[in-house]
Amino acid sequence: MDEPGVVARVNIALVKESAKALLKLQKNTGLKKVDIVNRAIQLYEFIATELKEGRQVVVRGDDGHEVLVKIFM
């Protein structure tokens, strides 16, 4: 029986670095793996769209200092 709201299921194999990052995120956020992966995919799509439109990704610190994030897609 399908779960409510589930549109697609995927089975993925993570490289070591990604598996470590997933566990770290799970520990730091308290989220389930499925929620972290769902958010990561949505974030990736958002960033890809913004970059395609010619925009930049910038991280701003508490002190107002900005750093341009270089993302190669």
CHARMM internal coordinates of N, CA and C (Angstrom, degrees):
IC EDIT
DIST 1 N 1 CA 1.4509
DIST 1 CA 1 C 1.5303
ANGL 1 N 1 CA 1 C 108.70
DIST 1 C 2 N 1.3297
ANGL 1 CA 1 C 2 N 115.78
DIHE 1 N 1 CA 1 C 2 N 135.88
DIST 2 N 2 CA 1.4649
ANGL 1 C 2 N 2 CA 121.03
DIHE 1 CA 1 C 2 N 2 CA -179.85
DIST 2 CA 2 C 1.5226
ANGL 2 N 2 CA 2 C 111.21
DIHE 1 C 2 N 2 CA 2 C -75.11
DIST 2 C 3 N 1.3226
ANGL 2 CA 2 C 3 N 114.17
DIHE 2 N 2 CA 2 C 3 N 149.10
DIST 3 N 3 CA 1.4578
ANGL 2 C 3 N 3 CA 120.47
DIHE 2 CA 2 C 3 N 3 CA 175.39
DIST 3 CA 3 C 1.5214
ANGL 3 N 3 CA 3 C 108.75
DIHE 2 C 3 N 3 CA 3 C -82.07
DIST 3 C 4 N 1.3363
ANGL 3 CA 3 C 4 N 117.95
DIHE 3 N 3 CA 3 C 4 N 148.02
DIST 4 N 4 CA 1.4593
ANGL 3 C 4 N 4 CA 120.10
DIHE 3 CA 3 C 4 N 4 CA 177.74
DIST 4 CA 4 C 1.5239
ANGL 4 N 4 CA 4 C 110.96
DIHE 3 C 4 N 4 CA 4 C -59.21
DIST 4 C 5 N 1.3163
ANGL 4 CA 4 C 5 N 116.93
DIHE 4 N 4 CA 4 C 5 N 133.92
DIST 5 N 5 CA 1.4572
ANGL 4 C 5 N 5 CA 121.45
DIHE 4 CA 4 C 5 N 5 CA 176.25
DIST 5 CA 5 C 1.5138
ANGL 5 N 5 CA 5 C 114.62
DIHE 4 C 5 N 5 CA 5 C 83.40
DIST 5 C 6 N 1.3357
ANGL 5 CA 5 C 6 N 118.57
DIHE 5 N 5 CA 5 C 6 N -5.42
DIST 6 N 6 CA 1.4621
ANGL 5 C 6 N 6 CA 120.64
DIHE 5 CA 5 C 6 N 6 CA -179.92
DIST 6 CA 6 C 1.5171
ANGL 6 N 6 CA 6 C 108.62
DIHE 5 C 6 N 6 CA 6 C -82.57
DIST 6 C 7 N 1.3358
ANGL 6 CA 6 C 7 N 115.80
DIHE 6 N 6 CA 6 C 7 N 121.04
DIST 7 N 7 CA 1.4543
ANGL 6 C 7 N 7 CA 121.47
DIHE 6 CA 6 C 7 N 7 CA -178.69
DIST 7 CA 7 C 1.5260
ANGL 7 N 7 CA 7 C 111.11
DIHE 6 C 7 N 7 CA 7 C -103.17
DIST 7 C 8 N 1.3325
ANGL 7 CA 7 C 8 N 117.09
DIHE 7 N 7 CA 7 C 8 N -36.01
DIST 8 N 8 CA 1.4611
ANGL 7 C 8 N 8 CA 121.09
DIHE 7 CA 7 C 8 N 8 CA -178.57
DIST 8 CA 8 C 1.5223
ANGL 8 N 8 CA 8 C 109.77
DIHE 7 C 8 N 8 CA 8 C -146.18
DIST 8 C 9 N 1.3049
ANGL 8 CA 8 C 9 N 115.06
DIHE 8 N 8 CA 8 C 9 N 148.39
DIST 9 N 9 CA 1.4593
ANGL 8 C 9 N 9 CA 121.08
DIHE 8 CA 8 C 9 N 9 CA 174.72
DIST 9 CA 9 C 1.5181
ANGL 9 N 9 CA 9 C 107.76
DIHE 8 C 9 N 9 CA 9 C -119.22
DIST 9 C 10 N 1.3368
ANGL 9 CA 9 C 10 N 116.04
DIHE 9 N 9 CA 9 C 10 N 140.37
DIST 10 N 10 CA 1.4592
ANGL 9 C 10 N 10 CA 120.92
DIHE 9 CA 9 C 10 N 10 CA 177.04
DIST 10 CA 10 C 1.5252
ANGL 10 N 10 CA 10 C 109.01
DIHE 9 C 10 N 10 CA 10 C -133.70
DIST 10 C 11 N 1.3108
ANGL 10 CA 10 C 11 N 114.86
DIHE 10 N 10 CA 10 C 11 N 151.02
DIST 11 N 11 CA 1.4607
ANGL 10 C 11 N 11 CA 121.60
DIHE 10 CA 10 C 11 N 11 CA 175.18
DIST 11 CA 11 C 1.5212
ANGL 11 N 11 CA 11 C 105.70
DIHE 10 C 11 N 11 CA 11 C -118.05
DIST 11 C 12 N 1.3336
ANGL 11 CA 11 C 12 N 117.58
DIHE 11 N 11 CA 11 C 12 N 118.94
DIST 12 N 12 CA 1.4596
ANGL 11 C 12 N 12 CA 120.54
DIHE 11 CA 11 C 12 N 12 CA -175.16
DIST 12 CA 12 C 1.5208
ANGL 12 N 12 CA 12 C 111.36
DIHE 11 C 12 N 12 CA 12 C -122.04
DIST 12 C 13 N 1.3248
ANGL 12 CA 12 C 13 N 114.56
DIHE 12 N 12 CA 12 C 13 N 152.44
DIST 13 N 13 CA 1.4628
ANGL 12 C 13 N 13 CA 121.37
DIHE 12 CA 12 C 13 N 13 CA 173.88
DIST 13 CA 13 C 1.5222
ANGL 13 N 13 CA 13 C 106.96
DIHE 12 C 13 N 13 CA 13 C -111.33
DIST 13 C 14 N 1.3152
ANGL 13 CA 13 C 14 N 117.18
DIHE 13 N 13 CA 13 C 14 N 120.43
DIST 14 N 14 CA 1.4582
ANGL 13 C 14 N 14 CA 121.61
DIHE 13 CA 13 C 14 N 14 CA -177.79
DIST 14 CA 14 C 1.5229
ANGL 14 N 14 CA 14 C 110.84
DIHE 13 C 14 N 14 CA 14 C -94.07
DIST 14 C 15 N 1.3308
ANGL 14 CA 14 C 15 N 115.68
DIHE 14 N 14 CA 14 C 15 N 142.36
DIST 15 N 15 CA 1.4584
ANGL 14 C 15 N 15 CA 119.64
DIHE 14 CA 14 C 15 N 15 CA 171.07
DIST 15 CA 15 C 1.5291
ANGL 15 N 15 CA 15 C 107.10
DIHE 14 C 15 N 15 CA 15 C -71.64
DIST 15 C 16 N 1.3186
ANGL 15 CA 15 C 16 N 116.30
DIHE 15 N 15 CA 15 C 16 N 163.11
DIST 16 N 16 CA 1.4646
ANGL 15 C 16 N 16 CA 122.09
DIHE 15 CA 15 C 16 N 16 CA -174.03
DIST 16 CA 16 C 1.5307
ANGL 16 N 16 CA 16 C 112.41
DIHE 15 C 16 N 16 CA 16 C -53.53
DIST 16 C 17 N 1.3419
ANGL 16 CA 16 C 17 N 117.12
DIHE 16 N 16 CA 16 C 17 N -45.91
DIST 17 N 17 CA 1.4702
ANGL 16 C 17 N 17 CA 120.91
DIHE 16 CA 16 C 17 N 17 CA -177.36
DIST 17 CA 17 C 1.5276
ANGL 17 N 17 CA 17 C 111.14
DIHE 16 C 17 N 17 CA 17 C -63.78
DIST 17 C 18 N 1.3275
ANGL 17 CA 17 C 18 N 116.47
DIHE 17 N 17 CA 17 C 18 N -39.74
DIST 18 N 18 CA 1.4642
ANGL 17 C 18 N 18 CA 120.06
DIHE 17 CA 17 C 18 N 18 CA 179.33
DIST 18 CA 18 C 1.5208
ANGL 18 N 18 CA 18 C 111.47
DIHE 17 C 18 N 18 CA 18 C -68.82
DIST 18 C 19 N 1.3267
ANGL 18 CA 18 C 19 N 116.92
DIHE 18 N 18 CA 18 C 19 N -38.87
DIST 19 N 19 CA 1.4651
ANGL 18 C 19 N 19 CA 120.74
DIHE 18 CA 18 C 19 N 19 CA 178.25
DIST 19 CA 19 C 1.5231
ANGL 19 N 19 CA 19 C 110.46
DIHE 18 C 19 N 19 CA 19 C -63.33
DIST 19 C 20 N 1.3364
ANGL 19 CA 19 C 20 N 116.44
DIHE 19 N 19 CA 19 C 20 N -41.86
DIST 20 N 20 CA 1.4699
ANGL 19 C 20 N 20 CA 120.65
DIHE 19 CA 19 C 20 N 20 CA 177.33
DIST 20 CA 20 C 1.5253
ANGL 20 N 20 CA 20 C 110.74
DIHE 19 C 20 N 20 CA 20 C -63.37
DIST 20 C 21 N 1.3316
ANGL 20 CA 20 C 21 N 116.08
DIHE 20 N 20 CA 20 C 21 N -44.31
DIST 21 N 21 CA 1.4651
ANGL 20 C 21 N 21 CA 120.45
DIHE 20 CA 20 C 21 N 21 CA -179.71
DIST 21 CA 21 C 1.5245
ANGL 21 N 21 CA 21 C 110.71
DIHE 20 C 21 N 21 CA 21 C -62.89
DIST 21 C 22 N 1.3218
ANGL 21 CA 21 C 22 N 116.95
DIHE 21 N 21 CA 21 C 22 N -40.12
DIST 22 N 22 CA 1.4614
ANGL 21 C 22 N 22 CA 120.92
DIHE 21 CA 21 C 22 N 22 CA 178.90
DIST 22 CA 22 C 1.5253
ANGL 22 N 22 CA 22 C 110.84
DIHE 21 C 22 N 22 CA 22 C -62.74
DIST 22 C 23 N 1.3234
ANGL 22 CA 22 C 23 N 117.15
DIHE 22 N 22 CA 22 C 23 N -45.30
DIST 23 N 23 CA 1.4672
ANGL 22 C 23 N 23 CA 120.27
DIHE 22 CA 22 C 23 N 23 CA 178.56
DIST 23 CA 23 C 1.5290
ANGL 23 N 23 CA 23 C 111.50
DIHE 22 C 23 N 23 CA 23 C -63.90
DIST 23 C 24 N 1.3383
ANGL 23 CA 23 C 24 N 116.30
DIHE 23 N 23 CA 23 C 24 N -39.94
DIST 24 N 24 CA 1.4686
ANGL 23 C 24 N 24 CA 120.55
DIHE 23 CA 23 C 24 N 24 CA 178.42
DIST 24 CA 24 C 1.5264
ANGL 24 N 24 CA 24 C 110.52
DIHE 23 C 24 N 24 CA 24 C -63.37
DIST 24 C 25 N 1.3310
ANGL 24 CA 24 C 25 N 116.66
DIHE 24 N 24 CA 24 C 25 N -44.08
DIST 25 N 25 CA 1.4643
ANGL 24 C 25 N 25 CA 120.29
DIHE 24 CA 24 C 25 N 25 CA 177.89
DIST 25 CA 25 C 1.5218
ANGL 25 N 25 CA 25 C 111.12
DIHE 24 C 25 N 25 CA 25 C -63.09
DIST 25 C 26 N 1.3130
ANGL 25 CA 25 C 26 N 116.23
DIHE 25 N 25 CA 25 C 26 N -41.19
DIST 26 N 26 CA 1.4603
ANGL 25 C 26 N 26 CA 120.22
DIHE 25 CA 25 C 26 N 26 CA 179.13
DIST 26 CA 26 C 1.5255
ANGL 26 N 26 CA 26 C 110.62
DIHE 25 C 26 N 26 CA 26 C -61.46
DIST 26 C 27 N 1.3273
ANGL 26 CA 26 C 27 N 116.27
DIHE 26 N 26 CA 26 C 27 N -43.08
DIST 27 N 27 CA 1.4656
ANGL 26 C 27 N 27 CA 121.04
DIHE 26 CA 26 C 27 N 27 CA 179.21
DIST 27 CA 27 C 1.5274
ANGL 27 N 27 CA 27 C 110.89
DIHE 26 C 27 N 27 CA 27 C -65.41
DIST 27 C 28 N 1.3377
ANGL 27 CA 27 C 28 N 116.92
DIHE 27 N 27 CA 27 C 28 N -44.18
DIST 28 N 28 CA 1.4646
ANGL 27 C 28 N 28 CA 121.26
DIHE 27 CA 27 C 28 N 28 CA -175.23
DIST 28 CA 28 C 1.5239
ANGL 28 N 28 CA 28 C 114.06
DIHE 27 C 28 N 28 CA 28 C -75.57
DIST 28 C 29 N 1.3325
ANGL 28 CA 28 C 29 N 117.30
DIHE 28 N 28 CA 28 C 29 N -26.82
DIST 29 N 29 CA 1.4622
ANGL 28 C 29 N 29 CA 119.98
DIHE 28 CA 28 C 29 N 29 CA -175.83
DIST 29 CA 29 C 1.5200
ANGL 29 N 29 CA 29 C 113.94
DIHE 28 C 29 N 29 CA 29 C -106.38
DIST 29 C 30 N 1.3324
ANGL 29 CA 29 C 30 N 116.28
DIHE 29 N 29 CA 29 C 30 N -23.63
DIST 30 N 30 CA 1.4569
ANGL 29 C 30 N 30 CA 119.58
DIHE 29 CA 29 C 30 N 30 CA -175.14
DIST 30 CA 30 C 1.5212
ANGL 30 N 30 CA 30 C 113.18
DIHE 29 C 30 N 30 CA 30 C 77.39
DIST 30 C 31 N 1.3263
ANGL 30 CA 30 C 31 N 116.36
DIHE 30 N 30 CA 30 C 31 N 7.24
DIST 31 N 31 CA 1.4637
ANGL 30 C 31 N 31 CA 120.72
DIHE 30 CA 30 C 31 N 31 CA -179.73
DIST 31 CA 31 C 1.5230
ANGL 31 N 31 CA 31 C 110.80
DIHE 30 C 31 N 31 CA 31 C -83.45
DIST 31 C 32 N 1.3367
ANGL 31 CA 31 C 32 N 115.81
DIHE 31 N 31 CA 31 C 32 N 158.51
DIST 32 N 32 CA 1.4559
ANGL 31 C 32 N 32 CA 121.54
DIHE 31 CA 31 C 32 N 32 CA 174.00
DIST 32 CA 32 C 1.5275
ANGL 32 N 32 CA 32 C 108.85
DIHE 31 C 32 N 32 CA 32 C -75.67
DIST 32 C 33 N 1.3270
ANGL 32 CA 32 C 33 N 115.65
DIHE 32 N 32 CA 32 C 33 N 155.25
DIST 33 N 33 CA 1.4671
ANGL 32 C 33 N 33 CA 120.48
DIHE 32 CA 32 C 33 N 33 CA 178.72
DIST 33 CA 33 C 1.5215
ANGL 33 N 33 CA 33 C 111.35
DIHE 32 C 33 N 33 CA 33 C -54.90
DIST 33 C 34 N 1.3216
ANGL 33 CA 33 C 34 N 116.50
DIHE 33 N 33 CA 33 C 34 N -43.21
DIST 34 N 34 CA 1.4629
ANGL 33 C 34 N 34 CA 120.10
DIHE 33 CA 33 C 34 N 34 CA -178.32
DIST 34 CA 34 C 1.5285
ANGL 34 N 34 CA 34 C 111.15
DIHE 33 C 34 N 34 CA 34 C -60.95
DIST 34 C 35 N 1.3279
ANGL 34 CA 34 C 35 N 117.51
DIHE 34 N 34 CA 34 C 35 N -37.98
DIST 35 N 35 CA 1.4640
ANGL 34 C 35 N 35 CA 120.81
DIHE 34 CA 34 C 35 N 35 CA 179.87
DIST 35 CA 35 C 1.5228
ANGL 35 N 35 CA 35 C 111.08
DIHE 34 C 35 N 35 CA 35 C -69.75
DIST 35 C 36 N 1.3274
ANGL 35 CA 35 C 36 N 116.89
DIHE 35 N 35 CA 35 C 36 N -38.78
DIST 36 N 36 CA 1.4654
ANGL 35 C 36 N 36 CA 120.82
DIHE 35 CA 35 C 36 N 36 CA 178.31
DIST 36 CA 36 C 1.5205
ANGL 36 N 36 CA 36 C 110.06
DIHE 35 C 36 N 36 CA 36 C -64.57
DIST 36 C 37 N 1.3314
ANGL 36 CA 36 C 37 N 116.79
DIHE 36 N 36 CA 36 C 37 N -45.19
DIST 37 N 37 CA 1.4664
ANGL 36 C 37 N 37 CA 120.48
DIHE 36 CA 36 C 37 N 37 CA 179.98
DIST 37 CA 37 C 1.5262
ANGL 37 N 37 CA 37 C 110.64
DIHE 36 C 37 N 37 CA 37 C -64.40
DIST 37 C 38 N 1.3245
ANGL 37 CA 37 C 38 N 117.64
DIHE 37 N 37 CA 37 C 38 N -42.91
DIST 38 N 38 CA 1.4691
ANGL 37 C 38 N 38 CA 120.51
DIHE 37 CA 37 C 38 N 38 CA 177.81
DIST 38 CA 38 C 1.5261
ANGL 38 N 38 CA 38 C 111.32
DIHE 37 C 38 N 38 CA 38 C -59.47
DIST 38 C 39 N 1.3196
ANGL 38 CA 38 C 39 N 117.03
DIHE 38 N 38 CA 38 C 39 N -45.28
DIST 39 N 39 CA 1.4663
ANGL 38 C 39 N 39 CA 120.70
DIHE 38 CA 38 C 39 N 39 CA 179.44
DIST 39 CA 39 C 1.5237
ANGL 39 N 39 CA 39 C 111.28
DIHE 38 C 39 N 39 CA 39 C -65.89
DIST 39 C 40 N 1.3290
ANGL 39 CA 39 C 40 N 116.71
DIHE 39 N 39 CA 39 C 40 N -39.03
DIST 40 N 40 CA 1.4675
ANGL 39 C 40 N 40 CA 120.70
DIHE 39 CA 39 C 40 N 40 CA 179.84
DIST 40 CA 40 C 1.5244
ANGL 40 N 40 CA 40 C 110.80
DIHE 39 C 40 N 40 CA 40 C -62.78
DIST 40 C 41 N 1.3249
ANGL 40 CA 40 C 41 N 117.13
DIHE 40 N 40 CA 40 C 41 N -42.22
DIST 41 N 41 CA 1.4658
ANGL 40 C 41 N 41 CA 120.56
DIHE 40 CA 40 C 41 N 41 CA 179.27
DIST 41 CA 41 C 1.5213
ANGL 41 N 41 CA 41 C 110.31
DIHE 40 C 41 N 41 CA 41 C -64.60
DIST 41 C 42 N 1.3218
ANGL 41 CA 41 C 42 N 117.40
DIHE 41 N 41 CA 41 C 42 N -43.12
DIST 42 N 42 CA 1.4619
ANGL 41 C 42 N 42 CA 120.59
DIHE 41 CA 41 C 42 N 42 CA 179.39
DIST 42 CA 42 C 1.5219
ANGL 42 N 42 CA 42 C 111.38
DIHE 41 C 42 N 42 CA 42 C -65.04
DIST 42 C 43 N 1.3298
ANGL 42 CA 42 C 43 N 116.98
DIHE 42 N 42 CA 42 C 43 N -40.35
DIST 43 N 43 CA 1.4627
ANGL 42 C 43 N 43 CA 121.03
DIHE 42 CA 42 C 43 N 43 CA 177.47
DIST 43 CA 43 C 1.5215
ANGL 43 N 43 CA 43 C 110.77
DIHE 42 C 43 N 43 CA 43 C -64.67
DIST 43 C 44 N 1.3261
ANGL 43 CA 43 C 44 N 117.39
DIHE 43 N 43 CA 43 C 44 N -43.80
DIST 44 N 44 CA 1.4653
ANGL 43 C 44 N 44 CA 122.28
DIHE 43 CA 43 C 44 N 44 CA 179.04
DIST 44 CA 44 C 1.5293
ANGL 44 N 44 CA 44 C 110.20
DIHE 43 C 44 N 44 CA 44 C -59.14
DIST 44 C 45 N 1.3269
ANGL 44 CA 44 C 45 N 116.59
DIHE 44 N 44 CA 44 C 45 N -44.64
DIST 45 N 45 CA 1.4656
ANGL 44 C 45 N 45 CA 120.72
DIHE 44 CA 44 C 45 N 45 CA 179.63
DIST 45 CA 45 C 1.5238
ANGL 45 N 45 CA 45 C 110.66
DIHE 44 C 45 N 45 CA 45 C -63.71
DIST 45 C 46 N 1.3325
ANGL 45 CA 45 C 46 N 117.77
DIHE 45 N 45 CA 45 C 46 N -41.99
DIST 46 N 46 CA 1.4575
ANGL 45 C 46 N 46 CA 121.95
DIHE 45 CA 45 C 46 N 46 CA 178.84
DIST 46 CA 46 C 1.5243
ANGL 46 N 46 CA 46 C 110.55
DIHE 45 C 46 N 46 CA 46 C -61.26
DIST 46 C 47 N 1.3336
ANGL 46 CA 46 C 47 N 116.70
DIHE 46 N 46 CA 46 C 47 N -48.79
DIST 47 N 47 CA 1.4661
ANGL 46 C 47 N 47 CA 120.93
DIHE 46 CA 46 C 47 N 47 CA -178.94
DIST 47 CA 47 C 1.5198
ANGL 47 N 47 CA 47 C 110.47
DIHE 46 C 47 N 47 CA 47 C -63.80
DIST 47 C 48 N 1.3346
ANGL 47 CA 47 C 48 N 117.68
DIHE 47 N 47 CA 47 C 48 N -43.13
DIST 48 N 48 CA 1.4657
ANGL 47 C 48 N 48 CA 121.01
DIHE 47 CA 47 C 48 N 48 CA 179.33
DIST 48 CA 48 C 1.5236
ANGL 48 N 48 CA 48 C 110.86
DIHE 47 C 48 N 48 CA 48 C -59.49
DIST 48 C 49 N 1.3208
ANGL 48 CA 48 C 49 N 116.87
DIHE 48 N 48 CA 48 C 49 N -41.53
DIST 49 N 49 CA 1.4666
ANGL 48 C 49 N 49 CA 121.16
DIHE 48 CA 48 C 49 N 49 CA 179.07
DIST 49 CA 49 C 1.5233
ANGL 49 N 49 CA 49 C 110.96
DIHE 48 C 49 N 49 CA 49 C -65.70
DIST 49 C 50 N 1.3254
ANGL 49 CA 49 C 50 N 116.95
DIHE 49 N 49 CA 49 C 50 N -45.46
DIST 50 N 50 CA 1.4654
ANGL 49 C 50 N 50 CA 120.54
DIHE 49 CA 49 C 50 N 50 CA 179.77
DIST 50 CA 50 C 1.5264
ANGL 50 N 50 CA 50 C 111.08
DIHE 49 C 50 N 50 CA 50 C -61.24
DIST 50 C 51 N 1.3212
ANGL 50 CA 50 C 51 N 117.35
DIHE 50 N 50 CA 50 C 51 N -44.93
DIST 51 N 51 CA 1.4624
ANGL 50 C 51 N 51 CA 120.77
DIHE 50 CA 50 C 51 N 51 CA 179.72
DIST 51 CA 51 C 1.5236
ANGL 51 N 51 CA 51 C 111.15
DIHE 50 C 51 N 51 CA 51 C -64.84
DIST 51 C 52 N 1.3174
ANGL 51 CA 51 C 52 N 116.70
DIHE 51 N 51 CA 51 C 52 N -38.44
DIST 52 N 52 CA 1.4697
ANGL 51 C 52 N 52 CA 121.18
DIHE 51 CA 51 C 52 N 52 CA 178.09
DIST 52 CA 52 C 1.5234
ANGL 52 N 52 CA 52 C 110.64
DIHE 51 C 52 N 52 CA 52 C -62.06
DIST 52 C 53 N 1.3256
ANGL 52 CA 52 C 53 N 116.72
DIHE 52 N 52 CA 52 C 53 N -33.16
DIST 53 N 53 CA 1.4676
ANGL 52 C 53 N 53 CA 122.35
DIHE 52 CA 52 C 53 N 53 CA 179.37
DIST 53 CA 53 C 1.5268
ANGL 53 N 53 CA 53 C 112.02
DIHE 52 C 53 N 53 CA 53 C -81.81
DIST 53 C 54 N 1.3266
ANGL 53 CA 53 C 54 N 117.12
DIHE 53 N 53 CA 53 C 54 N 2.79
DIST 54 N 54 CA 1.4603
ANGL 53 C 54 N 54 CA 120.93
DIHE 53 CA 53 C 54 N 54 CA 176.93
DIST 54 CA 54 C 1.5217
ANGL 54 N 54 CA 54 C 114.51
DIHE 53 C 54 N 54 CA 54 C 88.14
DIST 54 C 55 N 1.3217
ANGL 54 CA 54 C 55 N 116.80
DIHE 54 N 54 CA 54 C 55 N 9.94
DIST 55 N 55 CA 1.4580
ANGL 54 C 55 N 55 CA 119.91
DIHE 54 CA 54 C 55 N 55 CA 179.19
DIST 55 CA 55 C 1.5236
ANGL 55 N 55 CA 55 C 110.58
DIHE 54 C 55 N 55 CA 55 C -86.01
DIST 55 C 56 N 1.3268
ANGL 55 CA 55 C 56 N 116.23
DIHE 55 N 55 CA 55 C 56 N 169.59
DIST 56 N 56 CA 1.4562
ANGL 55 C 56 N 56 CA 122.47
DIHE 55 CA 55 C 56 N 56 CA 179.85
DIST 56 CA 56 C 1.5246
ANGL 56 N 56 CA 56 C 109.86
DIHE 55 C 56 N 56 CA 56 C -119.20
DIST 56 C 57 N 1.3179
ANGL 56 CA 56 C 57 N 115.28
DIHE 56 N 56 CA 56 C 57 N 156.82
DIST 57 N 57 CA 1.4615
ANGL 56 C 57 N 57 CA 121.25
DIHE 56 CA 56 C 57 N 57 CA 175.11
DIST 57 CA 57 C 1.5212
ANGL 57 N 57 CA 57 C 107.14
DIHE 56 C 57 N 57 CA 57 C -104.67
DIST 57 C 58 N 1.3356
ANGL 57 CA 57 C 58 N 116.01
DIHE 57 N 57 CA 57 C 58 N 123.25
DIST 58 N 58 CA 1.4591
ANGL 57 C 58 N 58 CA 122.13
DIHE 57 CA 57 C 58 N 58 CA -176.92
DIST 58 CA 58 C 1.5279
ANGL 58 N 58 CA 58 C 108.84
DIHE 57 C 58 N 58 CA 58 C -126.38
DIST 58 C 59 N 1.3276
ANGL 58 CA 58 C 59 N 115.94
DIHE 58 N 58 CA 58 C 59 N 136.83
DIST 59 N 59 CA 1.4655
ANGL 58 C 59 N 59 CA 121.26
DIHE 58 CA 58 C 59 N 59 CA 175.22
DIST 59 CA 59 C 1.5165
ANGL 59 N 59 CA 59 C 107.41
DIHE 58 C 59 N 59 CA 59 C -107.31
DIST 59 C 60 N 1.3483
ANGL 59 CA 59 C 60 N 116.17
DIHE 59 N 59 CA 59 C 60 N 128.51
DIST 60 N 60 CA 1.4586
ANGL 59 C 60 N 60 CA 121.04
DIHE 59 CA 59 C 60 N 60 CA -179.10
DIST 60 CA 60 C 1.5203
ANGL 60 N 60 CA 60 C 109.00
DIHE 59 C 60 N 60 CA 60 C -112.87
DIST 60 C 61 N 1.3240
ANGL 60 CA 60 C 61 N 116.53
DIHE 60 N 60 CA 60 C 61 N 126.16
DIST 61 N 61 CA 1.4577
ANGL 60 C 61 N 61 CA 121.94
DIHE 60 CA 60 C 61 N 61 CA 178.20
DIST 61 CA 61 C 1.5176
ANGL 61 N 61 CA 61 C 111.50
DIHE 60 C 61 N 61 CA 61 C -79.09
DIST 61 C 62 N 1.3183
ANGL 61 CA 61 C 62 N 116.11
DIHE 61 N 61 CA 61 C 62 N 171.43
DIST 62 N 62 CA 1.4634
ANGL 61 C 62 N 62 CA 121.50
DIHE 61 CA 61 C 62 N 62 CA 178.88
DIST 62 CA 62 C 1.5223
ANGL 62 N 62 CA 62 C 112.21
DIHE 61 C 62 N 62 CA 62 C -59.21
DIST 62 C 63 N 1.3436
ANGL 62 CA 62 C 63 N 115.76
DIHE 62 N 62 CA 62 C 63 N -28.17
DIST 63 N 63 CA 1.4623
ANGL 62 C 63 N 63 CA 120.30
DIHE 62 CA 62 C 63 N 63 CA -179.77
DIST 63 CA 63 C 1.5260
ANGL 63 N 63 CA 63 C 113.13
DIHE 62 C 63 N 63 CA 63 C -84.25
DIST 63 C 64 N 1.3342
ANGL 63 CA 63 C 64 N 116.95
DIHE 63 N 63 CA 63 C 64 N 1.93
DIST 64 N 64 CA 1.4577
ANGL 63 C 64 N 64 CA 121.02
DIHE 63 CA 63 C 64 N 64 CA 179.61
DIST 64 CA 64 C 1.5191
ANGL 64 N 64 CA 64 C 113.92
DIHE 63 C 64 N 64 CA 64 C 90.03
DIST 64 C 65 N 1.3296
ANGL 64 CA 64 C 65 N 117.13
DIHE 64 N 64 CA 64 C 65 N -8.12
DIST 65 N 65 CA 1.4672
ANGL 64 C 65 N 65 CA 121.18
DIHE 64 CA 64 C 65 N 65 CA 179.22
DIST 65 CA 65 C 1.5291
ANGL 65 N 65 CA 65 C 109.23
DIHE 64 C 65 N 65 CA 65 C -66.95
DIST 65 C 66 N 1.3333
ANGL 65 CA 65 C 66 N 116.01
DIHE 65 N 65 CA 65 C 66 N 130.74
DIST 66 N 66 CA 1.4551
ANGL 65 C 66 N 66 CA 120.88
DIHE 65 CA 65 C 66 N 66 CA -178.54
DIST 66 CA 66 C 1.5198
ANGL 66 N 66 CA 66 C 111.19
DIHE 65 C 66 N 66 CA 66 C -109.35
DIST 66 C 67 N 1.3232
ANGL 66 CA 66 C 67 N 115.40
DIHE 66 N 66 CA 66 C 67 N 142.90
DIST 67 N 67 CA 1.4564
ANGL 66 C 67 N 67 CA 122.25
DIHE 66 CA 66 C 67 N 67 CA 177.43
DIST 67 CA 67 C 1.5221
ANGL 67 N 67 CA 67 C 107.77
DIHE 66 C 67 N 67 CA 67 C -127.96
DIST 67 C 68 N 1.3209
ANGL 67 CA 67 C 68 N 115.89
DIHE 67 N 67 CA 67 C 68 N 125.79
DIST 68 N 68 CA 1.4568
ANGL 67 C 68 N 68 CA 121.14
DIHE 67 CA 67 C 68 N 68 CA 176.16
DIST 68 CA 68 C 1.5220
ANGL 68 N 68 CA 68 C 108.61
DIHE 67 C 68 N 68 CA 68 C -75.39
DIST 68 C 69 N 1.3218
ANGL 68 CA 68 C 69 N 116.35
DIHE 68 N 68 CA 68 C 69 N 127.11
DIST 69 N 69 CA 1.4574
ANGL 68 C 69 N 69 CA 121.47
DIHE 68 CA 68 C 69 N 69 CA 179.87
DIST 69 CA 69 C 1.5238
ANGL 69 N 69 CA 69 C 108.02
DIHE 68 C 69 N 69 CA 69 C -93.68
DIST 69 C 70 N 1.3165
ANGL 69 CA 69 C 70 N 116.18
DIHE 69 N 69 CA 69 C 70 N 121.74
DIST 70 N 70 CA 1.4642
ANGL 69 C 70 N 70 CA 121.05
DIHE 69 CA 69 C 70 N 70 CA 178.70
DIST 70 CA 70 C 1.5220
ANGL 70 N 70 CA 70 C 108.26
DIHE 69 C 70 N 70 CA 70 C -90.47
DIST 70 C 71 N 1.3164
ANGL 70 CA 70 C 71 N 115.49
DIHE 70 N 70 CA 70 C 71 N 118.55
DIST 71 N 71 CA 1.4577
ANGL 70 C 71 N 71 CA 121.38
DIHE 70 CA 70 C 71 N 71 CA 179.50
DIST 71 CA 71 C 1.5224
ANGL 71 N 71 CA 71 C 107.62
DIHE 70 C 71 N 71 CA 71 C -123.92
DIST 71 C 72 N 1.3035
ANGL 71 CA 71 C 72 N 115.55
DIHE 71 N 71 CA 71 C 72 N 124.99
DIST 72 N 72 CA 1.4605
ANGL 71 C 72 N 72 CA 120.60
DIHE 71 CA 71 C 72 N 72 CA 179.57
DIST 72 CA 72 C 1.5177
ANGL 72 N 72 CA 72 C 108.17
DIHE 71 C 72 N 72 CA 72 C -105.59
DIST 72 C 73 N 1.3226
ANGL 72 CA 72 C 73 N 115.17
DIHE 72 N 72 CA 72 C 73 N 120.95
DIST 73 N 73 CA 1.4662
ANGL 72 C 73 N 73 CA 119.38
DIHE 72 CA 72 C 73 N 73 CA -176.90
DIST 73 CA 73 C 1.4970
ANGL 73 N 73 CA 73 C 110.30
DIHE 72 C 73 N 73 CA 73 C -114.41
END
COOR INIT
IC SEED 1 N 1 CA 1 C
IC BUILD
